[in-house]
Amino acid sequence: MQIKPDDLTGSAIKALLQEHLEHMRSISPPESTHALDLDGLRAPDVSFWCAWSAQQELLGCGALKQLDAAQGEIKSMRTARAHLRKGVAAGMLTHLIDEARRRQYRSLHLETGSMAAFEPAQALYQRFGFVYQPPFGAYRPDPNSVFMRLDLD
């Protein structure tokens, strides 16, 4: 698996992100869907990467949003359906954590769903040392969301 920065213009990534948004909207109420669209992912404070196979097949994606000089937020972690449970998410999460450390962030945050469909994601984040926390940034308490943090120092 090779993880590379992406400019969000390719048809494969557009299709994967459309699938991601549609899936999030199908299982979360509108007020609890915090996934970024293409414009949101192109914001200057967001960096975006794609994971590719040796055969140039899109495996997944992930983004890192800078909250301030010391904190980042994980956004848009998604694995292509054909590659679920093959280590893509763990590889992308490792990359995002390494990048956050390279940027000298002190903490990394995320929001994910609280419903059963999000239990595998929560378990992955817990394996990497993320702990539950109250809402951060502009997020507000929401029964459909959980908030997690990884201290990096």
Salt bridges, closest charged atoms under 4 A:
GLU19 OE2 - ARG78 NH2 3.26
GLU19 OE2 - ARG81 NE 3.68
ASP39 OD1 - ARG42 NH1 3.87
GLU57 OE2 - HIS83 NE2 2.99
GLU73 OE2 - LYS75 NZ 3.65
GLU99 OE2 - ARG102 NH2 2.61
GLU99 OE2 - ARG103 NE 2.84
ASP151 OD1 - ARG149 NE 2.99
